[in-house]
Amino acid sequence: MSFAHPNAAFGRQYRFQDERNLPEYNSIQFYYRFEEGKGGNIFKDNIFIDSTDPLSYGANLVTNPGFDGAYVAGVAPSWTIDAGVTATEDVDDVDLTPAQRLTNMNGFAQAFRQTPIALTIGSIYYVQFGVRRISGAGNLNVKCDGLSTTSFDIANADLNLADPNAYVVGHFYGIATAATTQFEFTASATTLVIELTQVQINLVGGGNHMVMEHSLYSNADRGDNYYEFDGTTDFAKITDARQSNMDLGSSWSSVAIMRADSDGLSASKWLGTGSQRSWQAPRTTALRRLVTFWSHNGSTVSNTQTNNNTVPAYPWTDYLCIGMSFAAGVVTFYKNGVLQANLSSSISGTTIFNSTAAADLGRDEAATLYFDGRLGKQILWNGAALTAYQHRQVFNILRTDYGI
């Protein structure tokens, strides 16, 4: 059994070949794609990648990830068991990696626990482990308190692999919400006997990577070139501590490929910590307008919006390329690379306030407005208000995969 990080070895990736052709227009570009972390049959595909700044990984934070070292009464070093749990030192039969065999677990009152380790609040961490069922039946329960993705279950059916020597790879990304975390493994039935190996927690480096917290993990919610947001709970976010160059100023642009089922918002840095307002990418309204909101001081709101019926009736049957340029408070909107007529503007400031809120994909941070439908691309340019010619150029690059 071997392990690798998902950017190197885990299955197909959300398609992002178009990014290689997108000009940066002398600005800082954020181009979000999804990286599917499917290395086994258990996974949480919950990170959007800023493709202009690839992922990197820090050292493994878990002591003795392969359970090597001197076991005490069958328990690996830096781990403990609750009363009633039986632990045995073992090895992976394939490559002889040290492993931990466990039985008689029954809820988190009878669990196998790691010694707590330190985290940096607001940072993203990659969690991974290998598990195989030796005998018995039951679901494996995994918990990592202190991370935004705190727990998930591996169903008994998913532990029954055709190859008895094969390990199920479980992994996900989480944002640190506390100063420490610890692995906890348990089972829904005492008869389940499992073997664990290669338990890992790694700090994720690189810039502007967004972690999803909700149901976008589901296979049913995605295609080869889009993700389906449900309009009520689905979103991804990056904390202010992890943002790099996402404080937009007096000149910026947005382009998104979307197919909306109702009015909503694709990306924003709005409300949240301190109830501060910064910016919203173009959002669609019930009157089928395009509108963008921004604030120059964190509280006072400015906006510009197009005429009614700029976009089709919901739900859309086709994808659209929705673009916007912001130049010192002057906003222009584009649909499929074509300039749209503005209805009105209410402008109090011509720059963007640099708030400390998280940046979100698929909602605002106050969770009052979500995106409902398919989101294929989301690109931001910081420092460039794209011209009409440039919006047409971007549209022609991105349109191919969406039949526009």
Wavefront OBJ file of the C-alpha trace (Angstrom):
o trace
v 0.000 0.000 0.000
v 1.321 3.416 -0.895
v -0.002 6.894 -0.245
v 0.393 10.152 -2.108
v -1.132 13.581 -1.899
v -4.166 14.119 -4.142
v -2.475 16.627 -6.397
v -0.105 13.872 -7.454
v -2.017 10.630 -7.552
v -5.712 10.710 -6.752
v -7.900 10.138 -9.771
v -9.382 12.469 -12.318
v -9.314 16.179 -11.738
v -11.960 18.754 -12.406
v -11.103 19.977 -15.880
v -8.983 23.105 -15.996
v -7.206 22.980 -19.343
v -8.606 26.394 -20.348
v -6.608 28.196 -17.679
v -3.407 27.789 -19.660
v -4.824 30.082 -22.332
v -6.216 32.828 -20.114
v -4.254 36.102 -20.188
v -3.437 37.683 -16.838
v -3.800 41.231 -18.217
v -0.965 42.532 -16.034
v -2.861 41.673 -12.855
v -3.110 38.998 -10.172
v -5.432 36.261 -11.382
v -7.388 33.772 -9.259
v -8.803 30.882 -11.245
v -10.676 28.358 -9.130
v -10.842 24.760 -10.172
v -11.806 21.732 -8.149
v -9.311 19.010 -7.376
v -10.982 15.698 -6.853
v -9.274 13.737 -4.107
v -10.504 10.278 -5.063
v -7.787 7.823 -4.085
v -9.937 5.093 -2.567
v -13.658 4.622 -2.256
v -13.838 6.892 0.796
v -13.065 10.560 0.311
v -14.196 14.090 0.899
v -13.644 16.063 -2.261
v -13.776 19.372 -0.532
v -11.138 21.760 -1.794
v -11.139 24.295 -4.593
v -7.679 25.041 -5.915
v -6.448 28.464 -6.927
v -4.675 27.223 -10.031
v -2.298 30.185 -10.092
v -0.761 29.054 -6.801
v -0.444 25.249 -6.536
v -0.895 23.275 -3.353
v 2.060 22.441 -1.164
v 2.228 20.366 1.990
v 4.084 20.759 5.256
v 5.574 18.026 7.402
v 3.304 15.348 8.838
v 2.044 16.566 12.218
v 1.056 13.132 13.527
v 3.726 11.405 15.611
v 4.813 8.090 14.046
v 2.267 8.094 11.202
v 3.042 4.488 10.347
v 2.700 3.458 13.994
v 6.375 2.677 14.195
v 8.174 2.805 17.526
v 7.752 0.910 20.770
v 4.172 -0.210 21.412
v 2.947 -0.326 25.021
v 0.442 -3.096 25.781
v -0.325 -3.268 22.065
v -0.910 0.483 21.692
v 1.194 2.585 19.313
v 3.270 5.419 20.788
v 1.419 8.748 21.195
v -1.940 6.976 21.086
v -4.322 5.776 23.796
v -7.329 3.455 24.033
v -10.456 3.719 26.143
v -11.404 0.966 28.553
v -12.725 -2.077 26.739
v -10.859 -1.510 23.457
v -8.347 -4.168 22.430
v -5.220 -3.007 20.556
v -2.562 -5.134 18.857
v 0.634 -4.258 17.026
v 0.555 -5.440 13.416
v 2.050 -4.808 9.983
v 0.665 -4.209 6.501
v 0.964 -7.583 4.752
v 1.877 -5.959 1.433
v 4.755 -3.614 2.216
v 5.303 -4.433 5.926
v 4.380 -0.908 7.082
v 3.646 -0.859 10.844
v -0.076 -0.922 11.580
v -2.471 -0.818 14.521
v -5.159 -3.509 14.865
v -8.253 -2.596 16.919
v -11.385 -4.348 18.143
v -14.200 -3.893 20.655
v -14.713 -0.218 19.803
v -18.234 1.032 20.409
v -18.902 4.758 20.061
v -16.547 7.484 21.245
v -16.721 6.163 24.826
v -14.675 3.226 23.520
v -12.245 4.733 21.025
v -8.628 4.859 19.848
v -7.184 8.355 20.288
v -4.115 10.292 19.270
v -2.304 12.672 21.601
v -3.524 16.233 20.741
v -1.372 18.189 18.291
v -1.091 21.937 17.731
v -2.793 23.735 14.819
v -2.768 27.283 13.490
v -6.311 28.621 13.579
v -7.521 29.608 10.100
v -5.042 27.409 8.231
v -6.035 24.499 5.985
v -5.009 20.935 6.859
v -5.018 17.731 4.838
v -6.104 14.620 6.739
v -5.469 11.073 5.509
v -5.416 7.514 6.826
v -5.570 3.946 5.562
v -7.977 1.377 7.028
v -8.942 -2.184 6.239
v -11.551 -4.497 7.757
v -10.111 -7.667 9.248
v -13.386 -9.249 10.388
v -16.788 -8.479 11.830
v -19.195 -5.776 10.692
v -19.920 -2.158 11.494
v -19.243 1.402 10.404
v -15.936 3.101 11.167
v -16.348 6.545 12.748
v -13.524 9.087 12.393
v -13.346 12.389 14.281
v -10.901 15.310 14.217
v -12.184 17.934 16.635
v -10.677 21.350 16.020
v -11.076 21.120 12.221
v -14.072 22.498 10.357
v -14.683 19.071 8.841
v -14.816 17.348 12.208
v -15.944 13.832 11.385
v -17.174 11.349 8.847
v -18.162 7.696 8.698
v -16.976 4.840 6.521
v -19.871 2.467 6.012
v -19.417 -1.247 6.551
v -20.126 -1.887 2.868
v -17.229 0.343 1.866
v -14.845 -1.593 4.086
v -15.604 -4.880 2.324
v -13.010 -4.756 -0.454
v -12.472 -7.622 -2.871
v -8.776 -7.665 -2.000
v -8.483 -8.480 1.729
v -5.034 -6.857 1.809
v -6.239 -3.556 0.330
v -6.663 -0.447 2.420
v -9.471 2.039 2.023
v -7.971 5.547 1.821
v -9.905 8.139 3.791
v -8.999 11.788 3.405
v -10.369 15.316 3.517
v -9.372 18.960 3.980
v -10.393 21.079 6.964
v -9.867 24.594 8.290
v -8.446 24.784 11.815
v -11.067 26.244 14.150
v -9.187 25.482 17.371
v -5.595 25.423 18.581
v -5.413 21.610 18.747
v -6.891 18.503 17.193
v -6.630 14.769 17.667
v -7.652 11.734 15.668
v -10.319 9.547 17.248
v -11.351 6.238 15.691
v -14.263 4.104 16.840
v -16.925 1.783 15.429
v -20.685 1.363 15.484
v -20.361 -2.261 16.590
v -17.904 -4.056 18.865
v -17.529 -6.937 16.393
v -15.743 -4.800 13.796
v -11.997 -5.490 13.721
v -9.952 -2.993 11.730
v -6.341 -2.206 10.960
v -5.068 1.383 10.606
v -1.897 2.651 8.964
v -0.344 5.855 7.570
v -2.371 8.322 9.637
v -1.449 11.842 8.545
v -2.275 15.513 9.125
v -0.396 18.010 6.958
v -0.504 21.797 6.792
v -1.584 22.910 3.310
v 0.505 25.661 1.749
v 0.022 27.775 -1.342
v -2.440 30.621 -1.579
v -6.193 31.149 -1.803
v -7.343 27.540 -1.626
v -10.988 27.207 -0.566
v -12.406 24.435 1.623
v -15.982 23.210 1.239
v -17.907 22.319 4.363
v -21.116 20.833 3.012
v -22.734 18.565 0.432
v -20.537 19.329 -2.578
v -18.714 16.100 -1.703
v -21.543 14.143 -3.358
v -20.881 12.467 -6.699
v -24.406 13.401 -7.771
v -23.578 17.099 -7.506
v -20.878 17.354 -10.149
v -19.974 16.753 -13.760
v -16.754 16.832 -15.719
v -16.705 20.624 -15.900
v -19.065 21.979 -13.247
v -20.217 21.685 -9.659
v -23.851 21.860 -8.648
v -24.576 24.226 -5.749
v -27.896 23.595 -3.992
v -28.746 27.209 -3.139
v -29.145 26.511 0.587
v -26.000 24.976 2.141
v -23.279 24.502 -0.492
v -20.270 26.800 -0.397
v -16.504 26.941 -0.166
v -14.467 29.485 1.748
v -10.991 30.673 2.598
v -10.329 32.490 5.841
v -8.808 35.959 5.835
v -5.636 34.505 7.383
v -5.093 32.339 4.298
v -5.921 34.924 1.626
v -3.153 36.259 -0.561
v -3.748 39.343 -2.705
v -7.523 39.046 -2.412
v -7.996 42.580 -1.085
v -9.384 44.104 -4.251
v -8.794 47.781 -4.862
v -10.006 50.308 -7.410
v -9.572 48.025 -10.403
v -10.728 44.385 -10.699
v -12.767 42.004 -12.825
v -14.796 38.810 -12.536
v -15.836 36.145 -15.033
v -17.939 33.087 -14.208
v -19.408 30.283 -16.297
v -22.735 29.345 -14.723
v -26.179 27.847 -15.272
v -28.456 29.267 -12.576
v -31.618 27.649 -11.255
v -32.630 30.804 -9.369
v -31.175 34.162 -8.369
v -27.964 33.968 -6.364
v -24.335 34.894 -5.765
v -21.257 33.075 -7.113
v -18.417 34.683 -5.081
v -17.952 37.373 -2.449
v -16.043 38.798 0.495
v -19.061 40.111 2.333
v -20.106 40.320 5.998
v -18.884 37.589 8.354
v -16.180 38.680 10.799
v -16.955 42.153 12.094
v -19.999 42.371 9.781
v -17.751 44.114 7.259
v -18.541 44.438 3.570
v -15.973 44.360 0.766
v -17.136 43.059 -2.628
v -19.493 40.761 -4.453
v -18.993 39.234 -7.860
v -21.978 39.797 -10.183
v -25.103 38.196 -8.806
v -28.398 37.463 -10.517
v -31.678 38.790 -9.111
v -35.329 37.751 -9.129
v -35.929 40.451 -11.769
v -33.209 38.747 -13.853
v -30.797 41.643 -13.520
v -27.064 41.490 -12.991
v -25.964 43.495 -9.968
v -22.773 43.953 -8.002
v -22.399 45.414 -4.516
v -19.288 46.845 -2.885
v -18.263 48.995 0.056
v -15.461 51.527 0.370
v -15.567 51.662 4.184
v -16.929 48.298 5.336
v -20.478 49.512 5.995
v -21.774 51.898 3.315
v -22.970 49.947 0.284
v -22.674 50.955 -3.374
v -24.176 49.065 -6.300
v -24.660 49.013 -10.040
v -27.256 46.894 -11.835
v -28.436 46.140 -15.353
v -31.906 46.291 -16.866
v -34.582 43.719 -16.073
v -34.459 40.468 -18.067
v -30.747 40.709 -18.801
v -30.528 36.972 -18.097
v -33.058 34.250 -19.041
v -35.943 33.036 -16.903
v -34.983 30.528 -14.209
v -33.975 27.785 -14.377
v -31.557 28.461 -17.206
v -31.343 25.744 -19.809
v -27.923 26.834 -21.067
v -24.674 28.072 -19.564
v -23.824 31.753 -19.671
v -20.518 33.551 -19.301
v -21.185 36.384 -16.826
v -18.484 39.060 -16.700
v -17.913 42.327 -14.887
v -15.252 45.041 -14.747
v -14.802 47.537 -11.914
v -12.791 50.712 -12.601
v -12.862 53.259 -9.755
v -16.574 52.714 -9.170
v -17.525 52.478 -12.849
v -19.023 49.013 -13.410
v -19.666 47.312 -16.733
v -21.387 43.928 -17.172
v -20.987 41.376 -19.943
v -23.066 38.382 -20.994
v -21.267 35.946 -23.280
v -18.699 38.634 -23.990
v -21.276 41.268 -24.976
v -21.642 44.545 -23.048
v -25.008 44.900 -21.250
v -26.934 48.113 -20.606
v -26.966 49.419 -17.031
v -30.215 50.462 -15.368
v -28.914 52.343 -12.352
v -26.025 52.992 -9.987
v -25.801 54.121 -6.381
v -22.174 54.959 -5.675
v -20.748 56.174 -2.376
v -17.142 55.097 -2.888
v -14.858 54.102 -5.731
v -12.528 51.632 -3.989
v -12.980 48.326 -2.157
v -12.692 48.128 1.632
v -10.176 45.513 2.797
v -12.226 43.589 5.353
v -11.118 40.672 7.516
v -13.981 38.447 6.364
v -13.540 35.101 4.690
v -13.913 34.965 0.923
v -16.648 32.606 -0.243
v -17.515 30.696 -3.379
v -21.245 30.090 -3.686
v -22.578 32.469 -1.002
v -21.923 35.506 1.188
v -20.272 34.976 4.574
v -23.491 35.932 6.400
v -25.149 32.917 4.745
v -28.037 35.053 3.508
v -27.571 34.512 -0.233
v -26.348 31.334 -1.926
v -25.691 30.273 -5.510
v -28.250 27.821 -6.893
v -27.205 25.918 -9.994
v -24.113 24.804 -11.856
v -20.892 26.759 -11.487
v -18.280 25.854 -14.063
v -15.627 28.556 -13.701
v -14.900 31.492 -11.425
v -12.029 33.828 -12.234
v -11.050 37.084 -10.533
v -8.482 39.583 -11.789
v -7.112 41.876 -9.077
v -5.648 45.051 -10.549
v -7.268 44.903 -13.991
v -10.604 46.213 -15.232
v -10.972 44.097 -18.373
v -11.960 45.928 -21.551
v -14.824 44.883 -23.819
v -12.310 43.264 -26.159
v -10.735 41.332 -23.274
v -14.100 40.060 -22.011
v -14.820 38.793 -25.498
v -11.405 37.145 -25.581
v -12.013 35.376 -22.237
v -15.472 34.255 -23.358
v -14.085 32.708 -26.523
v -11.481 30.790 -24.498
v -13.935 29.425 -21.940
v -17.021 28.744 -24.051
v -15.893 25.506 -25.720
v -16.596 23.084 -22.869
v -20.046 24.518 -22.182
v -21.701 24.589 -25.572
v -22.120 28.354 -25.541
l 1 2 3 4 5 6 7 8 9 10 11 12 13 14 15 16 17 18 19 20 21 22 23 24 25 26 27 28 29 30 31 32 33 34 35 36 37 38 39 40 41 42 43 44 45 46 47 48 49 50 51 52 53 54 55 56 57 58 59 60 61 62 63 64 65 66 67 68 69 70 71 72 73 74 75 76 77 78 79 80 81 82 83 84 85 86 87 88 89 90 91 92 93 94 95 96 97 98 99 100 101 102 103 104 105 106 107 108 109 110 111 112 113 114 115 116 117 118 119 120 121 122 123 124 125 126 127 128 129 130 131 132 133 134 135 136 137 138 139 140 141 142 143 144 145 146 147 148 149 150 151 152 153 154 155 156 157 158 159 160 161 162 163 164 165 166 167 168 169 170 171 172 173 174 175 176 177 178 179 180 181 182 183 184 185 186 187 188 189 190 191 192 193 194 195 196 197 198 199 200 201 202 203 204 205 206 207 208 209 210 211 212 213 214 215 216 217 218 219 220 221 222 223 224 225 226 227 228 229 230 231 232 233 234 235 236 237 238 239 240 241 242 243 244 245 246 247 248 249 250 251 252 253 254 255 256 257 258 259 260 261 262 263 264 265 266 267 268 269 270 271 272 273 274 275 276 277 278 279 280 281 282 283 284 285 286 287 288 289 290 291 292 293 294 295 296 297 298 299 300 301 302 303 304 305 306 307 308 309 310 311 312 313 314 315 316 317 318 319 320 321 322 323 324 325 326 327 328 329 330 331 332 333 334 335 336 337 338 339 340 341 342 343 344 345 346 347 348 349 350 351 352 353 354 355 356 357 358 359 360 361 362 363 364 365 366 367 368 369 370 371 372 373 374 375 376 377 378 379 380 381 382 383 384 385 386 387 388 389 390 391 392 393 394 395 396 397 398 399 400 401 402 403 404
